[in-house]
Amino acid sequence: MRAGVASTRIQSFDPSNLACRFAGEVKDFRIGDWIPEKEARHMDRFIHLGLVAAIQAVQDSGLPTGEALGGELATRIGVNIGRASADCR
């Protein structure tokens, strides 16, 4: 299991009406470490997690960003995002 993710009984909501009551939950996640809290209030948690995953993926890729990302390279990079789950709160 990766650091920060634990497979345990679900704590973030009441899973009593679900057949499965354990999951991998991200503990001690603070979106304010990544974007302003005021912006984050307009988004659900799954958006927070996806946004930070995308930020980390770009950082890990070593691709240039901002002003360093120029012309042709900028037109050759894309992102595909999909979601196949519902908010359980």
PDB file of N, CA, C and O in Angstrom:
ATOM      1  N   MET A   1       0.851  -1.174   0.000  1.00  0.00           N
ATOM      2  CA  MET A   1       0.000   0.000   0.000  1.00  0.00           C
ATOM      3  C   MET A   1       0.894   1.233   0.000  1.00  0.00           C
ATOM      4  O   MET A   1       1.928   1.253   0.667  1.00  0.00           O
ATOM      5  N   ARG A   2       0.502   2.247  -0.737  1.00  0.00           N
ATOM      6  CA  ARG A   2       1.292   3.476  -0.833  1.00  0.00           C
ATOM      7  C   ARG A   2       1.180   4.291   0.450  1.00  0.00           C
ATOM      8  O   ARG A   2       0.187   4.201   1.172  1.00  0.00           O
ATOM      9  N   ALA A   3       2.204   5.080   0.723  1.00  0.00           N
ATOM     10  CA  ALA A   3       2.199   5.949   1.891  1.00  0.00           C
ATOM     11  C   ALA A   3       1.029   6.914   1.805  1.00  0.00           C
ATOM     12  O   ALA A   3       0.794   7.519   0.759  1.00  0.00           O
ATOM     13  N   GLY A   4       0.295   7.060   2.903  1.00  0.00           N
ATOM     14  CA  GLY A   4      -0.825   7.997   2.941  1.00  0.00           C
ATOM     15  C   GLY A   4      -2.150   7.373   2.553  1.00  0.00           C
ATOM     16  O   GLY A   4      -3.193   8.010   2.706  1.00  0.00           O
ATOM     17  N   VAL A   5      -2.141   6.140   2.051  1.00  0.00           N
ATOM     18  CA  VAL A   5      -3.381   5.464   1.676  1.00  0.00           C
ATOM     19  C   VAL A   5      -3.458   4.160   2.464  1.00  0.00           C
ATOM     20  O   VAL A   5      -2.528   3.355   2.431  1.00  0.00           O
ATOM     21  N   ALA A   6      -4.555   3.958   3.163  1.00  0.00           N
ATOM     22  CA  ALA A   6      -4.704   2.761   3.974  1.00  0.00           C
ATOM     23  C   ALA A   6      -6.009   2.058   3.620  1.00  0.00           C
ATOM     24  O   ALA A   6      -7.043   2.708   3.467  1.00  0.00           O
ATOM     25  N   SER A   7      -5.967   0.739   3.491  1.00  0.00           N
ATOM     26  CA  SER A   7      -7.177  -0.041   3.254  1.00  0.00           C
ATOM     27  C   SER A   7      -7.766  -0.381   4.608  1.00  0.00           C
ATOM     28  O   SER A   7      -7.296  -1.295   5.286  1.00  0.00           O
ATOM     29  N   THR A   8      -8.782   0.346   4.996  1.00  0.00           N
ATOM     30  CA  THR A   8      -9.399   0.170   6.309  1.00  0.00           C
ATOM     31  C   THR A   8     -10.906   0.335   6.184  1.00  0.00           C
ATOM     32  O   THR A   8     -11.432   0.565   5.094  1.00  0.00           O
ATOM     33  N   ARG A   9     -11.586   0.217   7.303  1.00  0.00           N
ATOM     34  CA  ARG A   9     -13.018   0.493   7.310  1.00  0.00           C
ATOM     35  C   ARG A   9     -13.225   1.956   6.937  1.00  0.00           C
ATOM     36  O   ARG A   9     -12.460   2.829   7.348  1.00  0.00           O
ATOM     37  N   ILE A  10     -14.251   2.205   6.164  1.00  0.00           N
ATOM     38  CA  ILE A  10     -14.537   3.555   5.672  1.00  0.00           C
ATOM     39  C   ILE A  10     -14.871   4.473   6.842  1.00  0.00           C
ATOM     40  O   ILE A  10     -15.718   4.153   7.676  1.00  0.00           O
ATOM     41  N   GLN A  11     -14.194   5.618   6.892  1.00  0.00           N
ATOM     42  CA  GLN A  11     -14.387   6.583   7.969  1.00  0.00           C
ATOM     43  C   GLN A  11     -15.033   7.885   7.495  1.00  0.00           C
ATOM     44  O   GLN A  11     -15.627   8.597   8.304  1.00  0.00           O
ATOM     45  N   SER A  12     -14.931   8.214   6.209  1.00  0.00           N
ATOM     46  CA  SER A  12     -15.357   9.532   5.735  1.00  0.00           C
ATOM     47  C   SER A  12     -16.860   9.660   5.526  1.00  0.00           C
ATOM     48  O   SER A  12     -17.359  10.770   5.340  1.00  0.00           O
ATOM     49  N   PHE A  13     -17.590   8.550   5.552  1.00  0.00           N
ATOM     50  CA  PHE A  13     -19.050   8.573   5.474  1.00  0.00           C
ATOM     51  C   PHE A  13     -19.585   7.267   6.049  1.00  0.00           C
ATOM     52  O   PHE A  13     -18.813   6.338   6.287  1.00  0.00           O
ATOM     53  N   ASP A  14     -20.884   7.182   6.274  1.00  0.00           N
ATOM     54  CA  ASP A  14     -21.512   5.985   6.835  1.00  0.00           C
ATOM     55  C   ASP A  14     -21.757   4.964   5.730  1.00  0.00           C
ATOM     56  O   ASP A  14     -22.610   5.185   4.870  1.00  0.00           O
ATOM     57  N   PRO A  15     -21.018   3.842   5.737  1.00  0.00           N
ATOM     58  CA  PRO A  15     -21.159   2.852   4.671  1.00  0.00           C
ATOM     59  C   PRO A  15     -22.177   1.749   4.998  1.00  0.00           C
ATOM     60  O   PRO A  15     -22.215   0.733   4.305  1.00  0.00           O
ATOM     61  N   SER A  16     -22.995   1.928   6.031  1.00  0.00           N
ATOM     62  CA  SER A  16     -23.864   0.844   6.503  1.00  0.00           C
ATOM     63  C   SER A  16     -24.837   0.331   5.432  1.00  0.00           C
ATOM     64  O   SER A  16     -25.255  -0.825   5.500  1.00  0.00           O
ATOM     65  N   ASN A  17     -25.204   1.151   4.457  1.00  0.00           N
ATOM     66  CA  ASN A  17     -26.122   0.678   3.422  1.00  0.00           C
ATOM     67  C   ASN A  17     -25.389   0.106   2.203  1.00  0.00           C
ATOM     68  O   ASN A  17     -26.018  -0.175   1.183  1.00  0.00           O
ATOM     69  N   LEU A  18     -24.086  -0.065   2.299  1.00  0.00           N
ATOM     70  CA  LEU A  18     -23.285  -0.616   1.206  1.00  0.00           C
ATOM     71  C   LEU A  18     -22.840  -2.038   1.524  1.00  0.00           C
ATOM     72  O   LEU A  18     -22.643  -2.381   2.689  1.00  0.00           O
ATOM     73  N   ALA A  19     -22.681  -2.859   0.506  1.00  0.00           N
ATOM     74  CA  ALA A  19     -22.208  -4.230   0.708  1.00  0.00           C
ATOM     75  C   ALA A  19     -20.742  -4.257   1.134  1.00  0.00           C
ATOM     76  O   ALA A  19     -20.346  -5.101   1.937  1.00  0.00           O
ATOM     77  N   CYS A  20     -19.942  -3.346   0.606  1.00  0.00           N
ATOM     78  CA  CYS A  20     -18.518  -3.278   0.937  1.00  0.00           C
ATOM     79  C   CYS A  20     -18.293  -2.116   1.890  1.00  0.00           C
ATOM     80  O   CYS A  20     -18.720  -0.992   1.624  1.00  0.00           O
ATOM     81  N   ARG A  21     -17.620  -2.391   2.999  1.00  0.00           N
ATOM     82  CA  ARG A  21     -17.428  -1.344   4.010  1.00  0.00           C
ATOM     83  C   ARG A  21     -15.958  -1.009   4.261  1.00  0.00           C
ATOM     84  O   ARG A  21     -15.623  -0.410   5.283  1.00  0.00           O
ATOM     85  N   PHE A  22     -15.089  -1.388   3.341  1.00  0.00           N
ATOM     86  CA  PHE A  22     -13.686  -0.999   3.454  1.00  0.00           C
ATOM     87  C   PHE A  22     -13.237  -0.443   2.110  1.00  0.00           C
ATOM     88  O   PHE A  22     -13.787  -0.777   1.061  1.00  0.00           O
ATOM     89  N   ALA A  23     -12.224   0.414   2.171  1.00  0.00           N
ATOM     90  CA  ALA A  23     -11.741   1.066   0.951  1.00  0.00           C
ATOM     91  C   ALA A  23     -10.375   1.674   1.217  1.00  0.00           C
ATOM     92  O   ALA A  23      -9.921   1.733   2.360  1.00  0.00           O
ATOM     93  N   GLY A  24      -9.739   2.114   0.179  1.00  0.00           N
ATOM     94  CA  GLY A  24      -8.503   2.878   0.317  1.00  0.00           C
ATOM     95  C   GLY A  24      -8.880   4.341   0.455  1.00  0.00           C
ATOM     96  O   GLY A  24      -9.421   4.925  -0.484  1.00  0.00           O
ATOM     97  N   GLU A  25      -8.611   4.939   1.582  1.00  0.00           N
ATOM     98  CA  GLU A  25      -8.924   6.349   1.799  1.00  0.00           C
ATOM     99  C   GLU A  25      -7.632   7.143   1.924  1.00  0.00           C
ATOM    100  O   GLU A  25      -6.655   6.667   2.502  1.00  0.00           O
ATOM    101  N   VAL A  26      -7.631   8.343   1.387  1.00  0.00           N
ATOM    102  CA  VAL A  26      -6.475   9.219   1.488  1.00  0.00           C
ATOM    103  C   VAL A  26      -6.598   9.986   2.803  1.00  0.00           C
ATOM    104  O   VAL A  26      -7.532  10.764   2.994  1.00  0.00           O
ATOM    105  N   LYS A  27      -5.659   9.761   3.694  1.00  0.00           N
ATOM    106  CA  LYS A  27      -5.678  10.405   5.011  1.00  0.00           C
ATOM    107  C   LYS A  27      -4.821  11.666   5.000  1.00  0.00           C
ATOM    108  O   LYS A  27      -3.867  11.766   4.228  1.00  0.00           O
ATOM    109  N   ASP A  28      -5.155  12.613   5.844  1.00  0.00           N
ATOM    110  CA  ASP A  28      -4.361  13.837   6.045  1.00  0.00           C
ATOM    111  C   ASP A  28      -4.142  14.622   4.753  1.00  0.00           C
ATOM    112  O   ASP A  28      -3.087  15.230   4.573  1.00  0.00           O
ATOM    113  N   PHE A  29      -5.116  14.615   3.861  1.00  0.00           N
ATOM    114  CA  PHE A  29      -5.029  15.362   2.613  1.00  0.00           C
ATOM    115  C   PHE A  29      -5.542  16.775   2.857  1.00  0.00           C
ATOM    116  O   PHE A  29      -6.657  16.962   3.344  1.00  0.00           O
ATOM    117  N   ARG A  30      -4.722  17.768   2.517  1.00  0.00           N
ATOM    118  CA  ARG A  30      -5.110  19.171   2.688  1.00  0.00           C
ATOM    119  C   ARG A  30      -5.016  19.871   1.340  1.00  0.00           C
ATOM    120  O   ARG A  30      -3.920  20.141   0.851  1.00  0.00           O
ATOM    121  N   ILE A  31      -6.159  20.162   0.745  1.00  0.00           N
ATOM    122  CA  ILE A  31      -6.176  20.805  -0.572  1.00  0.00           C
ATOM    123  C   ILE A  31      -5.544  22.190  -0.502  1.00  0.00           C
ATOM    124  O   ILE A  31      -5.018  22.678  -1.503  1.00  0.00           O
ATOM    125  N   GLY A  32      -5.587  22.824   0.656  1.00  0.00           N
ATOM    126  CA  GLY A  32      -4.986  24.145   0.821  1.00  0.00           C
ATOM    127  C   GLY A  32      -3.483  24.160   0.592  1.00  0.00           C
ATOM    128  O   GLY A  32      -2.891  25.221   0.397  1.00  0.00           O
ATOM    129  N   ASP A  33      -2.865  22.982   0.615  1.00  0.00           N
ATOM    130  CA  ASP A  33      -1.437  22.889   0.293  1.00  0.00           C
ATOM    131  C   ASP A  33      -1.197  23.043  -1.211  1.00  0.00           C
ATOM    132  O   ASP A  33      -0.061  23.234  -1.644  1.00  0.00           O
ATOM    133  N   TRP A  34      -2.270  22.960  -2.005  1.00  0.00           N
ATOM    134  CA  TRP A  34      -2.138  22.956  -3.458  1.00  0.00           C
ATOM    135  C   TRP A  34      -2.818  24.130  -4.139  1.00  0.00           C
ATOM    136  O   TRP A  34      -2.270  24.710  -5.076  1.00  0.00           O
ATOM    137  N   ILE A  35      -4.007  24.483  -3.674  1.00  0.00           N
ATOM    138  CA  ILE A  35      -4.746  25.616  -4.251  1.00  0.00           C
ATOM    139  C   ILE A  35      -5.370  26.415  -3.112  1.00  0.00           C
ATOM    140  O   ILE A  35      -5.498  25.903  -1.999  1.00  0.00           O
ATOM    141  N   PRO A  36      -5.759  27.657  -3.372  1.00  0.00           N
ATOM    142  CA  PRO A  36      -6.383  28.455  -2.311  1.00  0.00           C
ATOM    143  C   PRO A  36      -7.676  27.810  -1.791  1.00  0.00           C
ATOM    144  O   PRO A  36      -8.483  27.303  -2.571  1.00  0.00           O
ATOM    145  N   GLU A  37      -7.859  27.837  -0.474  1.00  0.00           N
ATOM    146  CA  GLU A  37      -9.042  27.255   0.160  1.00  0.00           C
ATOM    147  C   GLU A  37     -10.328  27.849  -0.416  1.00  0.00           C
ATOM    148  O   GLU A  37     -11.322  27.141  -0.578  1.00  0.00           O
ATOM    149  N   LYS A  38     -10.309  29.129  -0.722  1.00  0.00           N
ATOM    150  CA  LYS A  38     -11.500  29.786  -1.254  1.00  0.00           C
ATOM    151  C   LYS A  38     -11.939  29.143  -2.575  1.00  0.00           C
ATOM    152  O   LYS A  38     -13.132  28.942  -2.801  1.00  0.00           O
ATOM    153  N   GLU A  39     -10.983  28.824  -3.440  1.00  0.00           N
ATOM    154  CA  GLU A  39     -11.295  28.124  -4.693  1.00  0.00           C
ATOM    155  C   GLU A  39     -11.792  26.712  -4.418  1.00  0.00           C
ATOM    156  O   GLU A  39     -12.739  26.246  -5.053  1.00  0.00           O
ATOM    157  N   ALA A  40     -11.158  26.039  -3.480  1.00  0.00           N
ATOM    158  CA  ALA A  40     -11.474  24.646  -3.185  1.00  0.00           C
ATOM    159  C   ALA A  40     -12.906  24.468  -2.681  1.00  0.00           C
ATOM    160  O   ALA A  40     -13.505  23.412  -2.884  1.00  0.00           O
ATOM    161  N   ARG A  41     -13.453  25.477  -2.033  1.00  0.00           N
ATOM    162  CA  ARG A  41     -14.825  25.366  -1.491  1.00  0.00           C
ATOM    163  C   ARG A  41     -15.868  25.166  -2.586  1.00  0.00           C
ATOM    164  O   ARG A  41     -16.983  24.731  -2.297  1.00  0.00           O
ATOM    165  N   HIS A  42     -15.535  25.470  -3.811  1.00  0.00           N
ATOM    166  CA  HIS A  42     -16.480  25.331  -4.923  1.00  0.00           C
ATOM    167  C   HIS A  42     -16.365  23.976  -5.619  1.00  0.00           C
ATOM    168  O   HIS A  42     -16.991  23.754  -6.655  1.00  0.00           O
ATOM    169  N   MET A  43     -15.562  23.065  -5.046  1.00  0.00           N
ATOM    170  CA  MET A  43     -15.307  21.771  -5.678  1.00  0.00           C
ATOM    171  C   MET A  43     -15.558  20.641  -4.677  1.00  0.00           C
ATOM    172  O   MET A  43     -15.436  20.831  -3.467  1.00  0.00           O
ATOM    173  N   ASP A  44     -15.912  19.459  -5.201  1.00  0.00           N
ATOM    174  CA  ASP A  44     -16.034  18.261  -4.374  1.00  0.00           C
ATOM    175  C   ASP A  44     -14.652  17.662  -4.141  1.00  0.00           C
ATOM    176  O   ASP A  44     -13.685  18.010  -4.818  1.00  0.00           O
ATOM    177  N   ARG A  45     -14.580  16.762  -3.178  1.00  0.00           N
ATOM    178  CA  ARG A  45     -13.305  16.132  -2.821  1.00  0.00           C
ATOM    179  C   ARG A  45     -12.694  15.369  -4.006  1.00  0.00           C
ATOM    180  O   ARG A  45     -11.477  15.390  -4.186  1.00  0.00           O
ATOM    181  N   PHE A  46     -13.517  14.705  -4.804  1.00  0.00           N
ATOM    182  CA  PHE A  46     -12.954  13.945  -5.921  1.00  0.00           C
ATOM    183  C   PHE A  46     -12.247  14.873  -6.906  1.00  0.00           C
ATOM    184  O   PHE A  46     -11.276  14.472  -7.547  1.00  0.00           O
ATOM    185  N   ILE A  47     -12.727  16.111  -7.028  1.00  0.00           N
ATOM    186  CA  ILE A  47     -12.049  17.093  -7.882  1.00  0.00           C
ATOM    187  C   ILE A  47     -10.712  17.468  -7.255  1.00  0.00           C
ATOM    188  O   ILE A  47      -9.708  17.579  -7.959  1.00  0.00           O
ATOM    189  N   HIS A  48     -10.689  17.664  -5.931  1.00  0.00           N
ATOM    190  CA  HIS A  48      -9.443  17.983  -5.234  1.00  0.00           C
ATOM    191  C   HIS A  48      -8.400  16.903  -5.506  1.00  0.00           C
ATOM    192  O   HIS A  48      -7.263  17.207  -5.869  1.00  0.00           O
ATOM    193  N   LEU A  49      -8.790  15.641  -5.329  1.00  0.00           N
ATOM    194  CA  LEU A  49      -7.846  14.538  -5.502  1.00  0.00           C
ATOM    195  C   LEU A  49      -7.367  14.445  -6.951  1.00  0.00           C
ATOM    196  O   LEU A  49      -6.180  14.232  -7.196  1.00  0.00           O
ATOM    197  N   GLY A  50      -8.273  14.602  -7.907  1.00  0.00           N
ATOM    198  CA  GLY A  50      -7.903  14.547  -9.321  1.00  0.00           C
ATOM    199  C   GLY A  50      -6.994  15.691  -9.720  1.00  0.00           C
ATOM    200  O   GLY A  50      -6.043  15.506 -10.480  1.00  0.00           O
ATOM    201  N   LEU A  51      -7.290  16.878  -9.205  1.00  0.00           N
ATOM    202  CA  LEU A  51      -6.490  18.056  -9.514  1.00  0.00           C
ATOM    203  C   LEU A  51      -5.058  17.890  -9.008  1.00  0.00           C
ATOM    204  O   LEU A  51      -4.102  18.183  -9.726  1.00  0.00           O
ATOM    205  N   VAL A  52      -4.917  17.424  -7.780  1.00  0.00           N
ATOM    206  CA  VAL A  52      -3.578  17.230  -7.216  1.00  0.00           C
ATOM    207  C   VAL A  52      -2.852  16.094  -7.943  1.00  0.00           C
ATOM    208  O   VAL A  52      -1.643  16.174  -8.157  1.00  0.00           O
ATOM    209  N   ALA A  53      -3.573  15.048  -8.318  1.00  0.00           N
ATOM    210  CA  ALA A  53      -2.939  13.969  -9.095  1.00  0.00           C
ATOM    211  C   ALA A  53      -2.412  14.498 -10.422  1.00  0.00           C
ATOM    212  O   ALA A  53      -1.326  14.114 -10.855  1.00  0.00           O
ATOM    213  N   ALA A  54      -3.170  15.374 -11.068  1.00  0.00           N
ATOM    214  CA  ALA A  54      -2.723  15.960 -12.333  1.00  0.00           C
ATOM    215  C   ALA A  54      -1.508  16.861 -12.125  1.00  0.00           C
ATOM    216  O   ALA A  54      -0.564  16.818 -12.915  1.00  0.00           O
ATOM    217  N   ILE A  55      -1.523  17.669 -11.077  1.00  0.00           N
ATOM    218  CA  ILE A  55      -0.383  18.538 -10.765  1.00  0.00           C
ATOM    219  C   ILE A  55       0.872  17.695 -10.541  1.00  0.00           C
ATOM    220  O   ILE A  55       1.942  18.003 -11.066  1.00  0.00           O
ATOM    221  N   GLN A  56       0.726  16.628  -9.753  1.00  0.00           N
ATOM    222  CA  GLN A  56       1.869  15.770  -9.471  1.00  0.00           C
ATOM    223  C   GLN A  56       2.352  15.042 -10.725  1.00  0.00           C
ATOM    224  O   GLN A  56       3.555  14.847 -10.899  1.00  0.00           O
ATOM    225  N   ALA A  57       1.435  14.643 -11.593  1.00  0.00           N
ATOM    226  CA  ALA A  57       1.823  13.962 -12.839  1.00  0.00           C
ATOM    227  C   ALA A  57       2.651  14.877 -13.731  1.00  0.00           C
ATOM    228  O   ALA A  57       3.652  14.450 -14.306  1.00  0.00           O
ATOM    229  N   VAL A  58       2.232  16.139 -13.847  1.00  0.00           N
ATOM    230  CA  VAL A  58       2.995  17.095 -14.659  1.00  0.00           C
ATOM    231  C   VAL A  58       4.366  17.332 -14.037  1.00  0.00           C
ATOM    232  O   VAL A  58       5.368  17.380 -14.750  1.00  0.00           O
ATOM    233  N   GLN A  59       4.422  17.480 -12.714  1.00  0.00           N
ATOM    234  CA  GLN A  59       5.706  17.678 -12.043  1.00  0.00           C
ATOM    235  C   GLN A  59       6.615  16.471 -12.263  1.00  0.00           C
ATOM    236  O   GLN A  59       7.799  16.631 -12.562  1.00  0.00           O
ATOM    237  N   ASP A  60       6.066  15.263 -12.116  1.00  0.00           N
ATOM    238  CA  ASP A  60       6.854  14.040 -12.281  1.00  0.00           C
ATOM    239  C   ASP A  60       7.325  13.841 -13.718  1.00  0.00           C
ATOM    240  O   ASP A  60       8.367  13.229 -13.952  1.00  0.00           O
ATOM    241  N   SER A  61       6.561  14.357 -14.681  1.00  0.00           N
ATOM    242  CA  SER A  61       6.891  14.144 -16.097  1.00  0.00           C
ATOM    243  C   SER A  61       8.141  14.901 -16.535  1.00  0.00           C
ATOM    244  O   SER A  61       8.815  14.511 -17.489  1.00  0.00           O
ATOM    245  N   GLY A  62       8.441  15.987 -15.828  1.00  0.00           N
ATOM    246  CA  GLY A  62       9.571  16.802 -16.228  1.00  0.00           C
ATOM    247  C   GLY A  62       9.261  17.739 -17.389  1.00  0.00           C
ATOM    248  O   GLY A  62      10.157  18.409 -17.902  1.00  0.00           O
ATOM    249  N   LEU A  63       8.001  17.789 -17.807  1.00  0.00           N
ATOM    250  CA  LEU A  63       7.613  18.695 -18.892  1.00  0.00           C
ATOM    251  C   LEU A  63       7.739  20.146 -18.443  1.00  0.00           C
ATOM    252  O   LEU A  63       7.526  20.455 -17.271  1.00  0.00           O
ATOM    253  N   PRO A  64       8.080  21.026 -19.359  1.00  0.00           N
ATOM    254  CA  PRO A  64       8.098  22.445 -19.000  1.00  0.00           C
ATOM    255  C   PRO A  64       6.667  22.938 -18.760  1.00  0.00           C
ATOM    256  O   PRO A  64       5.715  22.394 -19.320  1.00  0.00           O
ATOM    257  N   THR A  65       6.529  23.948 -17.942  1.00  0.00           N
ATOM    258  CA  THR A  65       5.211  24.515 -17.641  1.00  0.00           C
ATOM    259  C   THR A  65       5.260  26.031 -17.765  1.00  0.00           C
ATOM    260  O   THR A  65       6.338  26.618 -17.856  1.00  0.00           O
ATOM    261  N   GLY A  66       4.102  26.655 -17.768  1.00  0.00           N
ATOM    262  CA  GLY A  66       4.021  28.111 -17.803  1.00  0.00           C
ATOM    263  C   GLY A  66       4.694  28.690 -19.024  1.00  0.00           C
ATOM    264  O   GLY A  66       4.505  28.203 -20.139  1.00  0.00           O
ATOM    265  N   GLU A  67       5.474  29.720 -18.818  1.00  0.00           N
ATOM    266  CA  GLU A  67       6.159  30.407 -19.915  1.00  0.00           C
ATOM    267  C   GLU A  67       7.191  29.517 -20.612  1.00  0.00           C
ATOM    268  O   GLU A  67       7.502  29.728 -21.785  1.00  0.00           O
ATOM    269  N   ALA A  68       7.718  28.528 -19.896  1.00  0.00           N
ATOM    270  CA  ALA A  68       8.718  27.630 -20.481  1.00  0.00           C
ATOM    271  C   ALA A  68       8.106  26.662 -21.497  1.00  0.00           C
ATOM    272  O   ALA A  68       8.820  26.088 -22.320  1.00  0.00           O
ATOM    273  N   LEU A  69       6.789  26.482 -21.439  1.00  0.00           N
ATOM    274  CA  LEU A  69       6.101  25.596 -22.381  1.00  0.00           C
ATOM    275  C   LEU A  69       5.701  26.409 -23.599  1.00  0.00           C
ATOM    276  O   LEU A  69       4.758  27.199 -23.554  1.00  0.00           O
ATOM    277  N   GLY A  70       6.417  26.210 -24.668  1.00  0.00           N
ATOM    278  CA  GLY A  70       6.171  27.054 -25.834  1.00  0.00           C
ATOM    279  C   GLY A  70       5.598  26.319 -27.017  1.00  0.00           C
ATOM    280  O   GLY A  70       5.649  25.092 -27.106  1.00  0.00           O
ATOM    281  N   GLY A  71       5.054  27.098 -27.919  1.00  0.00           N
ATOM    282  CA  GLY A  71       4.607  26.739 -29.254  1.00  0.00           C
ATOM    283  C   GLY A  71       4.131  25.338 -29.509  1.00  0.00           C
ATOM    284  O   GLY A  71       3.097  24.914 -28.994  1.00  0.00           O
ATOM    285  N   GLU A  72       4.895  24.613 -30.312  1.00  0.00           N
ATOM    286  CA  GLU A  72       4.469  23.307 -30.797  1.00  0.00           C
ATOM    287  C   GLU A  72       4.243  22.308 -29.674  1.00  0.00           C
ATOM    288  O   GLU A  72       3.265  21.561 -29.704  1.00  0.00           O
ATOM    289  N   LEU A  73       5.120  22.281 -28.696  1.00  0.00           N
ATOM    290  CA  LEU A  73       4.965  21.334 -27.593  1.00  0.00           C
ATOM    291  C   LEU A  73       3.631  21.548 -26.880  1.00  0.00           C
ATOM    292  O   LEU A  73       2.969  20.579 -26.506  1.00  0.00           O
ATOM    293  N   ALA A  74       3.235  22.790 -26.690  1.00  0.00           N
ATOM    294  CA  ALA A  74       1.972  23.095 -26.013  1.00  0.00           C
ATOM    295  C   ALA A  74       0.778  22.543 -26.778  1.00  0.00           C
ATOM    296  O   ALA A  74      -0.222  22.172 -26.163  1.00  0.00           O
ATOM    297  N   THR A  75       0.854  22.480 -28.092  1.00  0.00           N
ATOM    298  CA  THR A  75      -0.261  21.965 -28.888  1.00  0.00           C
ATOM    299  C   THR A  75      -0.264  20.447 -28.984  1.00  0.00           C
ATOM    300  O   THR A  75      -1.220  19.861 -29.492  1.00  0.00           O
ATOM    301  N   ARG A  76       0.788  19.809 -28.505  1.00  0.00           N
ATOM    302  CA  ARG A  76       0.897  18.350 -28.587  1.00  0.00           C
ATOM    303  C   ARG A  76       0.605  17.660 -27.263  1.00  0.00           C
ATOM    304  O   ARG A  76       0.696  16.436 -27.175  1.00  0.00           O
ATOM    305  N   ILE A  77       0.260  18.411 -26.248  1.00  0.00           N
ATOM    306  CA  ILE A  77      -0.013  17.844 -24.922  1.00  0.00           C
ATOM    307  C   ILE A  77      -1.505  17.936 -24.652  1.00  0.00           C
ATOM    308  O   ILE A  77      -2.123  18.971 -24.901  1.00  0.00           O
ATOM    309  N   GLY A  78      -2.084  16.858 -24.144  1.00  0.00           N
ATOM    310  CA  GLY A  78      -3.510  16.856 -23.831  1.00  0.00           C
ATOM    311  C   GLY A  78      -3.786  16.073 -22.563  1.00  0.00           C
ATOM    312  O   GLY A  78      -2.921  15.363 -22.050  1.00  0.00           O
ATOM    313  N   VAL A  79      -4.989  16.212 -22.073  1.00  0.00           N
ATOM    314  CA  VAL A  79      -5.416  15.509 -20.864  1.00  0.00           C
ATOM    315  C   VAL A  79      -6.784  14.904 -21.141  1.00  0.00           C
ATOM    316  O   VAL A  79      -7.652  15.545 -21.733  1.00  0.00           O
ATOM    317  N   ASN A  80      -6.964  13.671 -20.708  1.00  0.00           N
ATOM    318  CA  ASN A  80      -8.250  12.999 -20.811  1.00  0.00           C
ATOM    319  C   ASN A  80      -8.678  12.612 -19.408  1.00  0.00           C
ATOM    320  O   ASN A  80      -7.979  11.859 -18.729  1.00  0.00           O
ATOM    321  N   ILE A  81      -9.812  13.118 -18.971  1.00  0.00           N
ATOM    322  CA  ILE A  81     -10.283  12.856 -17.616  1.00  0.00           C
ATOM    323  C   ILE A  81     -11.625  12.145 -17.682  1.00  0.00           C
ATOM    324  O   ILE A  81     -12.517  12.557 -18.423  1.00  0.00           O
ATOM    325  N   GLY A  82     -11.765  11.079 -16.909  1.00  0.00           N
ATOM    326  CA  GLY A  82     -13.033  10.361 -16.833  1.00  0.00           C
ATOM    327  C   GLY A  82     -13.367  10.054 -15.379  1.00  0.00           C
ATOM    328  O   GLY A  82     -12.492  10.019 -14.513  1.00  0.00           O
ATOM    329  N   ARG A  83     -14.631   9.837 -15.141  1.00  0.00           N
ATOM    330  CA  ARG A  83     -15.079   9.538 -13.782  1.00  0.00           C
ATOM    331  C   ARG A  83     -16.128   8.460 -13.854  1.00  0.00           C
ATOM    332  O   ARG A  83     -17.073   8.560 -14.637  1.00  0.00           O
ATOM    333  N   ALA A  84     -15.976   7.429 -13.047  1.00  0.00           N
ATOM    334  CA  ALA A  84     -16.930   6.319 -13.064  1.00  0.00           C
ATOM    335  C   ALA A  84     -17.447   6.005 -11.668  1.00  0.00           C
ATOM    336  O   ALA A  84     -17.791   4.858 -11.379  1.00  0.00           O
ATOM    337  N   SER A  85     -17.507   7.001 -10.807  1.00  0.00           N
ATOM    338  CA  SER A  85     -18.018   6.773  -9.464  1.00  0.00           C
ATOM    339  C   SER A  85     -18.841   7.963  -9.021  1.00  0.00           C
ATOM    340  O   SER A  85     -18.798   9.027  -9.637  1.00  0.00           O
ATOM    341  N   ALA A  86     -19.584   7.779  -7.958  1.00  0.00           N
ATOM    342  CA  ALA A  86     -20.441   8.846  -7.445  1.00  0.00           C
ATOM    343  C   ALA A  86     -19.972   9.235  -6.049  1.00  0.00           C
ATOM    344  O   ALA A  86     -19.383   8.422  -5.336  1.00  0.00           O
ATOM    345  N   ASP A  87     -20.227  10.440  -5.676  1.00  0.00           N
ATOM    346  CA  ASP A  87     -19.921  10.910  -4.323  1.00  0.00           C
ATOM    347  C   ASP A  87     -20.851  10.180  -3.363  1.00  0.00           C
ATOM    348  O   ASP A  87     -22.068  10.196  -3.549  1.00  0.00           O
ATOM    349  N   CYS A  88     -20.305   9.555  -2.364  1.00  0.00           N
ATOM    350  CA  CYS A  88     -21.107   8.719  -1.461  1.00  0.00           C
ATOM    351  C   CYS A  88     -21.570   9.442  -0.200  1.00  0.00           C
ATOM    352  O   CYS A  88     -22.143   8.827   0.698  1.00  0.00           O
ATOM    353  N   ARG A  89     -21.319  10.762  -0.136  1.00  0.00           N
ATOM    354  CA  ARG A  89     -21.735  11.473   1.077  1.00  0.00           C
ATOM    355  C   ARG A  89     -23.213  11.678   1.111  1.00  0.00           C
ATOM    356  O   ARG A  89     -23.734  12.260   2.062  1.00  0.00           O
TER     357      ARG A  89
END
